[in-house]
């Protein structure tokens, strides 16, 4: 081929070489998503509803449903045990000494709703019916019952605690006829409830016996301690008053050798060495 033609072709092709060396741009990926926004979760305000209304609302529902739909955050989520050992799940909103809503659920899955309390009367009624303790503040109790309650202070010597027992003639929605009930508090918290005089006096009797047993043990221990101290004092006195007994080891006067007992197997004393200082010489201090 003619060299002029080849040169011409090279001249035409060379300008395209830089373009061939560059990477081709990738097309932009656009993902289009279609759908509908989730429906807003229906929230429940519990503070404007009483126990009866909340019971109607949550009857048959479980604990997860309540926690999910109530717009507030619970302040306590715990497990409670009835007097017979039965287990319940417990959720509280608010505080024992202020506004609160308390929910009791079965412990086994599904943890279905059992009862609700929105005030002190509700709490005491649930406590009595299910033999549980949802938690009662002494201040909340006294705001409701102080004028009707009789106080008895009880000392527990073993633990060093003092309990306050309040007696009232109690009735509620499930128990229309008033009867003596005793509510026992430690500091600001309800720790036990006794229905009837017999149950309370049985508790007091056991506490009294425990105190007597502790007192007897303490008295016996003190007597032993005093006896030991007396024995130690007597032994010290005997040692102080014990007569000094002398025995002749070696030497001695003629009378000593005649009448004093002699020490057996005693190491003989070294011979006395006369002092080099004449008697009556003052010593420098």
C-alpha positions in Angstrom: 0.0 0.0 0.0 1.1 3.5 -0.7 2.9 5.0 2.3 0.9 8.2 2.0 -2.3 6.3 2.4 -1.1 4.5 5.5 0.0 7.8 7.0 -3.3 9.3 6.2 -5.1 6.5 8.0 -3.0 6.9 11.0 -3.8 10.6 11.1 -7.4 9.8 11.0 -7.4 7.0 13.7 -5.1 8.6 16.3 -7.5 11.2 17.6 -9.8 8.4 18.7 -7.3 6.6 20.8 -7.8 8.6 24.0 -11.5 7.9 23.9 -10.9 4.2 23.6 -8.7 4.3 26.7 -11.4 5.9 29.0 -13.9 3.6 30.9 -17.4 4.1 29.8 -19.7 5.7 32.5 -22.2 3.3 34.2 -25.8 4.2 33.9 -27.4 5.5 37.2 -29.5 2.9 39.0 -32.9 4.2 40.1 -35.0 2.0 42.3 -38.6 3.0 42.5 -40.6 1.8 45.6 -44.3 1.8 45.8 -46.5 1.1 48.8 -48.6 2.6 51.5 -47.5 4.0 54.9 -48.3 1.9 57.9 -51.4 2.8 59.8 -50.5 4.7 63.0 -50.5 2.5 66.1 -53.6 3.2 68.2 -52.4 4.5 71.5 -54.4 4.3 74.8 -54.3 7.0 77.4 -54.7 5.4 80.8 -54.8 8.4 83.0 -58.3 9.5 82.0 -59.8 6.0 82.6 -60.7 4.3 85.8 -60.2 0.6 86.6 -63.6 -0.4 85.3 -63.0 1.3 81.9 -59.5 -0.2 81.6 -60.8 -3.6 82.5 -63.4 -3.4 79.7 -60.7 -2.2 77.3 -58.0 -4.8 78.1 -60.1 -7.9 79.1 -58.9 -10.9 77.1 -55.7 -9.0 76.0 -52.3 -10.0 77.0 -49.4 -8.1 78.7 -47.6 -7.5 75.4 -50.7 -5.9 73.9 -51.1 -3.6 76.9 -47.4 -2.5 76.9 -47.6 -1.9 73.1 -50.8 0.2 73.1 -50.5 2.2 76.3 -48.8 5.5 75.3 -46.9 5.8 78.6 -43.8 3.9 79.7 -44.3 1.6 82.6 -42.4 2.3 85.9 -42.3 -1.3 87.1 -42.5 -4.6 85.3 -42.2 -7.5 87.8 -43.4 -10.9 88.9 -45.7 -11.3 92.0 -46.4 -14.4 94.0 -49.7 -15.0 95.8 -49.9 -16.4 99.3 -50.5 -19.9 97.8 -47.4 -19.5 95.6 -49.3 -18.8 92.4 -47.3 -16.6 90.0 -48.5 -13.4 88.3 -47.0 -10.8 85.9 -47.3 -7.3 87.2 -47.0 -3.9 85.4 -47.3 -0.5 87.1 -47.5 2.9 85.6 -46.8 5.9 87.9 -45.7 5.5 91.5 -47.3 4.0 94.7 -47.5 7.3 96.4 -48.9 9.3 93.5 -51.1 8.6 90.4 -50.9 5.0 89.3 -52.4 2.3 87.2 -51.6 -1.2 88.1 -52.2 -4.3 85.9 -52.1 -8.0 86.9 -51.7 -10.7 84.3 -51.4 -14.4 84.3 -47.8 -15.5 84.4 -48.0 -18.3 81.8 -48.0 -17.5 78.1 -50.1 -15.9 76.9 -50.0 -13.5 79.8 -53.6 -12.6 79.7 -55.2 -9.7 81.6 -56.5 -10.5 85.1 -57.3 -7.2 86.9 -56.6 -3.5 87.0 -56.3 -1.0 89.9 -56.5 2.8 89.6 -56.7 3.9 93.2 -56.2 2.5 96.8 -59.6 0.9 97.0 -58.9 -1.0 93.7 -55.5 -2.1 95.0 -56.8 -3.5 98.3 -59.7 -5.2 96.5 -57.3 -6.9 94.0 -54.9 -7.8 96.8 -57.7 -9.5 98.8 -59.3 -11.3 95.9 -56.1 -12.7 94.4 -54.0 -12.9 97.7 -51.3 -10.7 96.2 -49.6 -7.4 97.1 -49.7 -4.9 94.3 -47.8 -2.4 96.6 -49.4 0.2 98.9 -47.7 3.3 100.2 -48.4 4.1 103.9 -49.0 7.7 103.0 -51.5 6.7 100.4 -53.2 4.4 102.9 -53.4 7.1 105.6 -54.9 9.6 103.2 -57.8 7.2 102.9 -58.1 5.5 106.2 -56.2 7.5 108.9 -59.4 8.7 110.7 -60.8 5.1 110.8 -57.7 3.1 111.6 -56.3 1.9 115.0 -52.5 1.7 115.2 -50.5 -0.9 117.0 -46.7 -0.9 116.9 -45.0 -4.3 116.8 -41.3 -4.9 117.5 -39.4 -7.6 115.8 -36.3 -8.1 118.0 -34.7 -10.7 115.7 -34.5 -8.2 112.8 -34.4 -5.0 114.8 -37.4 -3.7 112.9 -40.7 -2.1 114.1 -43.9 -2.7 112.2 -47.0 -0.5 112.1 -50.3 -2.5 112.1 -53.5 -0.6 111.2 -56.8 -2.1 112.0 -59.9 -1.0 110.0 -63.4 -2.5 109.4 -62.8 -3.2 105.8 -65.2 -3.8 102.9 -64.9 -3.6 99.1 -66.8 -4.2 95.9 -66.4 -8.0 96.4 -67.0 -8.0 100.2 -69.9 -5.8 101.1 -70.0 -6.7 104.9 -67.3 -4.9 106.9 -64.9 -7.1 108.9 -61.7 -6.5 110.9 -58.6 -6.3 108.7 -55.1 -5.6 109.7 -52.6 -3.9 107.3 -49.0 -4.2 108.4 -46.4 -1.7 107.2 -42.7 -1.7 107.4 -41.5 1.9 107.0 -43.6 3.2 104.0 -44.6 -0.2 102.4 -47.4 -2.6 103.0 -45.8 -6.0 103.8 -48.8 -8.1 104.9 -52.6 -8.1 105.3 -54.5 -10.2 107.8 -58.2 -10.8 107.5 -59.8 -11.2 110.9 -58.6 -11.1 114.5 -57.5 -14.7 114.6 -55.1 -14.4 111.7 -53.6 -11.2 113.1 -53.2 -12.5 116.7 -51.6 -15.7 115.3 -49.0 -13.4 113.6 -48.5 -11.4 116.8 -48.2 -14.6 118.9 -45.5 -16.0 116.6 -43.7 -12.6 116.7 -43.9 -12.4 120.5 -42.6 -16.0 120.9 -39.7 -15.2 118.5 -38.9 -12.2 120.7 -39.1 -14.3 123.9 -36.9 -17.0 122.4 -34.3 -14.3 121.3 -34.5 -12.7 124.8 -33.9 -16.1 126.4 -30.9 -16.8 124.2 -29.5 -13.4 124.9 -30.0 -13.8 128.6 -28.3 -17.3 128.6 -25.4 -15.9 126.6 -25.0 -13.0 129.0 -25.1 -15.3 132.0 -22.3 -17.4 130.4 -20.3 -14.3 129.7 -20.6 -13.1 133.3 -19.7 -16.5 134.7 -16.6 -16.6 132.5 -15.6 -13.1 133.6 -16.2 -14.1 137.3 -14.1 -17.2 136.9 -11.2 -15.2 135.3 -11.4 -12.6 138.1 -11.3 -15.4 140.8 -8.3 -17.1 139.1 -6.5 -13.7 138.9 -7.2 -13.1 142.6 -6.0 -16.5 143.6 -2.8 -16.0 141.8 -2.3 -12.6 143.5 -2.9 -14.1 147.0 -0.9 -17.3 146.5 1.8 -17.5 149.2 5.4 -17.4 148.1 7.2 -20.7 148.8 10.9 -20.7 149.2 13.4 -23.6 148.8 17.0 -23.7 149.6 19.2 -24.2 146.5 22.6 -23.9 148.1 24.4 -22.1 151.0 22.2 -20.3 153.5 22.5 -20.0 157.2 22.6 -22.9 159.6 18.9 -22.3 160.4 18.0 -22.3 156.7 19.9 -25.5 156.1 18.0 -27.1 159.1 14.5 -26.0 158.4 14.0 -24.8 154.8 13.0 -27.3 152.1 15.6 -28.0 149.6 15.1 -27.6 145.8 15.4 -30.9 144.0 17.5 -31.0 140.8 18.0 -27.2 141.0 20.9 -25.6 139.2 23.4 -24.5 141.9 23.8 -20.7 142.1 27.2 -19.3 141.2 29.5 -18.4 144.0 29.1 -14.8 145.3 31.9 -12.5 144.1 32.9 -9.7 146.5 32.3 -6.3 145.2 35.4 -4.2 144.4 33.7 -1.1 145.6 34.0 -0.5 149.4 30.8 -0.4 151.2 29.4 3.1 151.8 31.0 4.5 148.6 28.5 6.9 146.9 27.7 5.9 143.4 27.6 8.4 140.5 24.2 8.4 138.7 
